Amino acid sequence: MNEKITALVVTHDDTKTDALRSTFGELRGFDVKVEGAKFTDCVARTRQLAADVAIVFLEEQPGSGTIILEDMKKTRENVFAFAVSSERSAEDIVKAIRAGADELLSEMPTQEELLKALVKICERRKAAGGADAGGQIFTVHAPHQGVGSTTYAVNLAVELRAATGSDVVLVDLDLQCADASVYLNFKPDYSILDVCQSVDKMDNAFLQGAMYEHELGVRVLAAPANIEDSEAVGAAELERVLNMLRKMYPYIVLDTSSHLNEVSLVAMEHGDKVFLLTDNMVASVRGVQRLLDTLERLGIDSDRFEVVLNKPVSRSEVNEKDVQEALKRPVAHKLPLDEATAVLAANQGAALTKANARSPLAEAIRVIARKLAGSDGVDKESKGLFGRLF
């Protein structure tokens, strides 16, 4: 079955659109729908068509072509953009790169160049679990407070971004504590409450605009600023937001409250993998045990749940084997105690690796992130636009 692709040609010259339609039609294994657009409506058309490929003839719109291209990429971040321009000055190249061009050409793209773009699009879809499956959701939950769930969630998102180079979204669902923005040292302009209140008219651009883009590349959908607003985030609205995020991004990390409420239940139900954090103290292990019993009574499948033993207390009589016997499941991941780095990172609002590049805790989370990404998550063959230009 041919892979379905939508291509948008941005030009004032209809003959260029017809020529590209013919070229796309000769590519085997792909069913490419080619649409034309003018510079005045191409941003809206990108969103309406959910375009996979855009071929933008920048030289037809001198001065503002790169600005329009940038707006198209903001509207649909994953669109593969060809910037076509006979102007090859260093300034024009830099502008095109900054606008988000994936390929910079001096003339009409060839059949080979278009084929390479379509192959990359298919690889992206496959890496994200397929066009229908969408991205992966990783939920972090600790039934007992103080075992480091936010540290784990924040740094798992950071390490996933570093390992894959792909878009990673961190959603702060610990709605009363709202620690994610503190741990990453930013003050959000919008929160998940704004998104949930506008869920009926929400589109990709609106959802993306509500997130804070951290300097480390992670996008954060923050918790509400006011504690009293935490109750206004409903389970049904959250479910719709998570479904949309799954379609937009390859990786989503959810940091949840220690309380078992509707929001945390939705987060666990939607998690492709759920990390249950505990230390080796009786109260913490008992909390996980009670949670698993409750989920079983509710009919929620817990096969996706993995126990993470964090901050093991050396003086505790409870060892790793005791934890596994009590929970009737193995400890999937064991994180070393690195309290000095964890405290420093939290107080500075920095990732663990920024606080201490040699942190054993950061390294342990990095290993987990790479396993989640698969094959270390690094594309060793593709050099990107810079590799081709220089």
DRENVO-313641 format. One record per atom (N, C-alpha, C): residue in one letter; x, y, z. Coordinates in steps of 0.1 Angstrom, whole numbers, plus 5000, padded with zeros to 4 digits. Example, Ala and Ser with C-alpha at 12.3 -4.5 7.8 and 13.67 -1.06 7.14 Angstrom:
2
A513249435078/A512349555078/A513249675078/S512849785071/S513749895071/S512950005079/
***
This chain:
390
M500849885000/M500050005000/M500950125000/N500650224991/N501450344990/N501250435002/E502350495007/E502350595018/E501750725013/K500750765021/K500050895017/K500751015022/I501051105013/I501751235016/I501051355011/T501051465018/T500451585013/T501551685011/A501651744999/A502751834996/A502051974992/L502652084997/L502152214995/L503252294987/V502852344975/V503852424967/V503452574969/V504352654974/V504152794976/V504752874965/T503952924956/T504452994944/T503353074938/H503753174930/H502753254922/H502653194908/D503553094905/D503553034892/D502952894892/D501752884886/D501052754886/D501752644878/T502652684869/T503352584861/T504352514870/K504852574880/K505752514889/K505052404897/T503852444902/T503052344909/T502752224900/D502352244887/D502052134878/D503252044876/A504452114875/A505752034872/A506051944884/L505852004896/L506151924908/L505051814910/R503851834906/R502851734907/R503251614898/S503751644887/S504151544877/S505351464883/T506351534889/T507551474895/T507151384906/F506251434915/F505851354927/F505151224922/G504351244911/G503551134906/G504451014901/E505651044897/E506550944892/E507250864903/L507050904916/L507750834927/L506950714931/R507550594930/R506950474934/R506850454949/G505750394953/G505550374968/G504950484976/F504550594969/F504050704975/F502750754968/D501750794975/D500550854970/D500551004975/V501151094966/V501351234970/V500251324965/K499551384974/K498551484970/K499251624970/V499351684958/V500051814957/V499051924955/E499152024964/E498352144964/E499152264963/G498652374956/G499252494955/G498752604965/A499652704967/A499252804976/A499952934973/K499353044975/K500053174974/K500753214987/F501653304987/F502253344999/F501253405009/T500153465004/T499253525013/T498353425021/D498253305016/D497453205024/D498153075027/C499453065025/C500152945027/C500252895041/V500252985051/V500352945065/V499052875069/A497852935065/A496652875068/A496452745060/R496952735048/R496852615040/R497652505046/T498852535052/T499652435058/T498952375070/R498252455077/R497452395089/R496252315084/Q495552375074/Q494352305069/Q494652165063/L495652165055/L496052035048/L496851945056/A497351995068/A498351915076/A499451865067/A500051965060/A501051935050/A502251855055/D502751755048/D503951685052/D505151745046/V505051805033/V506151865026/V505752005021/A506652095022/A506352235016/A507552275008/I507252314995/I508252364986/I507952514984/V508852594990/V508652744990/V509652814981/F509152884971/F510052954962/F510253094967/L511353104976/L511553224983/L511853344975/E512453324963/E512853434955/E511653514949/E510553444949/E509353514944/E508753614955/Q509253604967/Q508753694977/Q509953754985/P510753834978/P511953894984/P511653974996/G512553955006/G512354025019/G511553965029/S510353905025/S509453845035/S509253695033/G509953635023/G509753495021/G510153405033/T511353445039/T511753365050/T510953375062/I510353495064/I509453515075/I508153435074/I507653425061/I506553345059/I506853195061/L508053155057/L508453015059/L508552985074/E509053075081/E509153055096/E507753035102/D506753115097/D505453105103/D504852975099/M505152925087/M504652785083/M505252685092/K506452685096/K507152585104/K506552595118/K506152715123/K505552735136/K504152665136/T503452685125/T502152625124/T502152475124/R503052425116/R503252275115/R504752245116/E505152215128/E506652205130/E507252095123/N506551985120/N507151865114/N507051865099/V506551975093/V506551985078/V508051985073/F508351905063/F509651905057/F509652025046/A510452125049/A510452245041/A511652255031/F511352265018/F512352295008/F512252445006/A513452515007/A513552655004/A514252674991/V513552714981/V514152724967/V514452874964/S515752904961/S516153034958/S517453034951/S517553114940/S518753124932/S519753214940/E519353294949/E520253374957/E520953284967/R522353294967/R523053194975/R524053274984/S523753394987/S524653464996/S524653405010/A525653425018/A525753375031/A524553425040/E524153545038/E523053605045/E521753535042/D521553505029/D520353435025/D520253295031/I521453225031/I521553085036/I521153085051/V521753175058/V521553185073/V520053215076/K519453305068/K518053335070/K517153215068/A517453145057/A516653025054/A516852915065/I518052905070/I518252805081/I517452845093/R517552975097/R516853015109/R515353015107/A514853025095/A513453015092/A512952865093/G513852775093/G513452635095/G513552545083/A514252595072/A514352515060/A515152385063/D514552275058/D515252145059/D516252125048/E515952175036/E516752165025/E516752305018/L517952355014/L518052475007/L518552454992/L517752484982/L518052454968/L518152574960/S518852574949/S518952684940/S518052674928/E517352564927/E516452544916/E515452444920/M514552414910/M513452314913/M513952184918/P513452134929/P513952004935/P513751894925/T514751804925/T514751694916/T513951574922/Q513751474914/Q513051354918/Q513751284930/E515051284929/E515951224939/E515851304952/E515851434952/E515751514964/E514351504970/L513351494962/L511951474968/L511851334974/L512451234968/L512351104973/L513051094987/K514151154988/K514851155001/K514051215012/A513351325008/A512451395018/A511351305023/L510751235013/L509551145016/L510051025025/V511250975022/V511750865030/V511950915045/K512451035046/K512751095060/K511351105067/I510351155060/I509051175066/I508551035071/C508650935063/C508250795067/C509050745079/E510350775079/E511150735091/E510650805103/R510250935102/R509751005114/R508450945119/R507650905109/R506350845113/R506650715120/K507550635115/K507850505121/K508450515134/A509350615136/A510050645149/A508950685159/A507950755155/A506950795164/A505850695167/G506050575161/G505050465163/G504050455152/G504250525141/G503350515130/G502350635130/A501750665119/A500950785117/A499650775126/D499250645128/D497950635136/D498350625151/A499450555154/A499750535169/A500250665175/G500950745168/G501450875173/G502550855183/G502850955191/G503950955200/G503750865212/Q504850855220/Q504850765232/Q504650855244/I503850815254/I503650885266/I504250805278/F505150875285/F505750815297/F505250885310/T504550815318/T503950865330/T504850835342/V505150935350/V505950925363/V504950945375/H504950845384/H504050855395/H504750805408/A504650865419/A505150825432/A503950835442/P503450725447/P502350735456/P502750795470/H504050805472/H504550865485/H505350985481/Q505151095488/Q505951215485/Q507351205489/G508251285483/G509551295487/G510551185481/V510151115471/V510951005466/V511651055452/G511451175448/G512151225437/G511451215423/S510151205423/S509451185410/S509651305401/T509551425406/T509751545397/T511151555391/T512151525400/T513551525395/T513651415384/Y513051305386/Y513151195375/Y512451245363/A511151295364/A510351335352/A511051445344/V511551545351/V512151655344/V513451615337/N514251535343/N515551495337/N515351385327/L514251305328/L513951205318/L513651275305/A512851385306/A512551465294/A513751525288/V514651585297/V515851645292/V516751545285/E516851425291/E517751325285/E517151265272/L515851255271/L515151205259/L515451305248/R515351425251/R515651525240/R517151515236/A518051505245/A519451495242/A519751365234/A519051255238/A519351125231/A518851115217/T517651185215/T517051165202/T517051285193/G517251405198/G517151525190/G515651555186/S514751475191/S513351495187/S512651585197/D511451625193/D510651705202/D510151625214/V510351685226/V509851615239/V509051715246/V507951675251/V507051765259/V506951705273/L507151795283/L506951765297/L505651835302/V504751755307/V503451805312/V503451795327/D503251905334/D503251915348/D501851885353/L501551765357/L500251735362/L500151725378/D501251765384/D501251785399/D500651925401/L499351935399/L498752065397/L498752165409/Q498952115421/Q499052195432/Q500452245435/C501352155434/C502752185436/C503452265425/A503152235412/A503652305401/A505152315401/D505852205403/D507252215405/D508052215392/A507552175381/A508352165369/A508952295365/S508152405366/S508652535363/S509752585372/V509652535385/V510752575394/V511952495391/Y511852365388/Y513052285385/Y513752325373/L512952395364/L513652435351/L513752585350/N513452655362/N513652795363/N513052885353/F511752875352/F511052975343/F509653005349/K509053115344/K507753155349/K506853145336/P505853055337/P505053025325/P504053135322/D503853165310/D502753265306/D501453195305/Y501453065302/Y500252995301/Y500352855308/S499252795310/S499352665317/S498352565311/I498352445316/I497452345311/I495952385314/L495752475323/L494352525326/L493852605314/D494752685308/D494352765296/D493952675285/V494752565283/V494552475273/V493152395275/C492952355287/C491752275290/C490452365288/Q490552485292/Q489452575291/Q489152615276/S490052595268/S489852625253/S489852495245/V489652385251/V489852255244/V488952245232/D487752305232/D486852285221/D487252355208/K488052465210/K488552535198/K490052525196/M490652425203/M492052415203/M492552345190/D493652405185/D494352335173/D495852325177/N496552265167/N497952245170/N498752375174/A498452475166/A499152605169/A498852655182/F497652645187/F497252695200/F497952625211/L497952485209/L498552405220/L500052425220/Q500652435209/Q502152465209/Q502452595215/G501652695212/G501852835218/G501652845233/A500952745239/A500752745253/A501852685261/M502852625254/M503952565260/M505152655261/Y505952635271/Y507252705273/Y508352625266/E509152685258/E510252615252/E511552645259/H512052545266/H513252565275/H514452565266/E515552625271/E516752635263/E517352495260/L517052395268/L517552265265/L516752185255/G515752255249/G514952195239/G513652135243/V513352115256/V512152055260/V511052155261/R509852115256/R508652195257/R507952165270/V507452265277/V506852235290/V505452295290/L504452205293/L503052255295/L502952255311/A502952385316/A503052405330/A501752385337/A501852365351/A500652355359/A500152495362/P498852515366/P498352645369/P499152715380/A499152845379/A499952925389/A499252925402/N497952925403/N497252935416/N496752795420/I496952765433/I496552635438/I495052615436/E494252715438/E492752695437/E492352655423/D493152685413/D492852655399/D493052505395/S493752435405/S494052295401/S492852205400/E491752245407/E490552165406/E489852185393/A490252295385/A489452325373/A489952245361/V491052165363/V491552085352/V490851955352/G489951925343/G489051805343/G489751695336/A489251575339/A489851445333/A489551435319/A488251475315/A487851465301/A488651555292/E488851685297/E489651775289/E491051735288/L491651685299/L493051635299/L493151525289/E492251435288/E492351325279/E492451375264/R491651475261/R491651525248/R493051595245/V493551665255/V494851725253/V495951625251/L495951515259/L496951405257/L496851345243/N495651325239/N495451265225/N496051355214/M495851485216/M496451575206/M497951585207/L498451585219/L499951585221/L500551465215/R499851345216/R500351225211/R500551225195/K499551305189/K499551315175/K500651415170/M501051505179/M501951615175/M503351585178/Y503651515188/Y505051495193/Y505451345195/P506651315193/P507151175195/P507251125209/Y507551225218/Y507751185233/Y507051285242/I506251235251/I505551315261/I505851255275/V506251335284/V506551285298/V505551355307/L504851275315/L503851335325/L504351315339/D504451425346/D504751425360/D503551445368/T503151345376/T501851345383/T502051375398/S500851405404/S500851425418/S500851285425/S501251295438/S501251165446/S499851125449/H498951215448/H497551175451/H496951095440/L496150995443/L495450925432/L494050995430/N494051075419/N492851145416/N492551115401/E491551185396/E491151165382/E492251195372/V492951305375/V493951355366/V495151245365/S495551195377/S496651105377/S496250965371/L494950935373/L494450805367/L494450815351/V494050935346/V494050955332/V495450945327/A496451005334/A497851005330/A498350855330/M497950775340/M498450635340/M497750555329/E496450575327/E495750505316/E496350525303/H496850645300/H497350685287/H498850655286/G499550625297/G500950605296/G501250475289/D502150485279/D502650355272/D503550285282/K504150365291/K504950305301/K504750395313/V504550335325/V504350415337/V505450375347/F506150475352/F507250455361/F506750485375/L506750385384/L506350395398/L507650415406/L507850535412/L509050555420/L508750525435/T509750465441/T509750435455/T511250435460/D511350455473/D512650425480/D512450295487/N513450265495/N513350135502/N512850145517/M512050245519/M511350265532/M510050195532/V509550145543/V508350065544/V507150155539/A507050275543/A505950365540/A505850385524/S506950405518/S506950425503/S506550295496/V507150185500/V506850055494/V505350025496/R504850045508/R503450025511/R502550105502/G502950235499/G502150325491/G502050265476/V503150215471/V503150155458/V502250025458/Q502349945468/Q501549825470/Q500049855470/R499649955477/R498249995478/R497850045464/L498650125457/L498250175444/L498050065434/L498949965434/L498749855425/L497549775428/D497249755441/D495949685445/D494749765440/T494849895441/T493649975437/T493449975422/L494549985415/L494449975400/L493949845395/E494249735402/E493749605399/E492249595401/R491749655412/R490349665415/R489549745405/L490249845400/L489649935390/L489749875376/G490349765374/G490549705361/G491549765352/I492449845358/I493549905349/I494749815348/D495149795336/D496249705333/D497549765338/S498249685347/S499449735353/S500749675347/D500549605336/D501649535329/D502649645324/R502149765321/R502949865315/R503749945326/F503549905339/F504149975350/F505449915354/E506450005356/E507849965360/E508250025373/V508749955382/V509150005395/V510550065394/V510750185399/V511950255399/V512350275413/L513450215417/L513950225431/L514950345431/N514450455438/N515250575438/N515650615452/K516850675453/K517350725466/K517350615477/P517950495474/P517950385484/P518650435497/V517950405508/V518450445521/V519350335527/S520650365529/S521550255533/S521250195546/R520650275555/R520350225569/R519050145570/S518250145559/S516950075559/S517149925559/E516349865567/E516449715568/E515749655555/V515049735548/V514349685536/V515349695524/N515649575518/N516549575506/N515749565493/E516549555482/E515849555469/E515049425468/K515549315473/K514849185472/K513449195480/D513549265491/D512249285499/D511249365491/V511749465484/V510849555476/V510149475466/Q510949385459/Q510349305448/Q509349205453/E509649145464/E508749045470/E507449115474/A507549235480/A506349305485/A505449345473/L506049385462/L505349435451/L504949325441/K505549205443/K505349095433/K505749135419/R506749215418/R507249245405/R508749295406/P509549285396/P510949325397/P511149475398/V512249515403/V512749655402/V513349665389/A512649745380/A513149755366/A514349845365/H514349955374/H515450055373/H515850095387/K517150105389/K517650145402/K518550275400/L518150375407/L518850505406/L519650525418/P520950565416/P521850585428/P521450715436/L521850705448/L521650825457/L522650935454/D522151045449/D523051165446/D522351285451/E522251295464/E521451395470/E522051535468/A523351545468/A524051675466/A523651735453/T523751655442/T523451705429/T521951735427/A521151645432/A519651665431/A519251795438/V519751825450/V519451945457/V519952065450/L521152065446/L521752175439/L520952205426/A520652105418/A519852125406/A518552185409/A517852135419/A516552185422/A516552335427/N517552365435/N517652505439/N518152605428/Q518952555419/Q519352635408/Q518352645397/G517452555396/G516452545385/G517152495373/A517952385374/A518852335363/A518652185362/A518952135350/A519051985348/A520151935356/L520151805360/L521151745367/L522551755361/T522551735348/T523851745340/T524451885341/K523551985342/K524052125343/K524652155357/A524052095367/A524552105380/A525852025383/N525851915377/N527051825378/N527151735366/A528051765357/A528251685345/A528551535348/R529151505359/R529551375363/R528551305372/S527351355374/S526451305383/S526051155379/P526151065389/P525750925386/P524250915384/L523551005391/L522050995389/L521651045375/A522251145370/A522051195356/A522351085346/E523451015349/E523850905340/E522950785340/A522350755351/A521450645352/A520150685345/I519650805346/I518450845339/I518750855324/R519950895320/R520350895306/R520250755300/V520650655307/V520650515302/V519250475300/I518350515309/I516850475307/I516350545295/A516650675293/A516150755282/A516650695269/R517850645268/R518350585256/R517650455253/K517350375263/K516650255261/K515250285256/L514550385261/L513250425256/L513350465242/A514350535238/A514450585224/A514850475215/G515550375220/G515950265211/G517150295203/S518150205204/S519450215196/S520050355199/D520050395212/D520550525216/D519850645210/G518950625201/G518150735196/G518950825187/V520050795182/V520850885174/V520950845160/D520650945151/D520750925136/D522150955132/K522950845131/K524350865128/K524650895113/E523650865104/E523850885090/E523551025085/S522451085090/S522051215086/S522851325092/K523351405083/K524151525088/K523351655088/G522151645082/G521251765083/G521751875073/L521151985074/L521352095064/L522852145065/F523352165077/F524652215079/F525652115073/G525451985074/G526351885069/G526451895054/R525351935047/R525351935033/R525952065028/L525752175035/L526252305031/L527652325033/F528152265045/F529552295048/F530352165050/
***
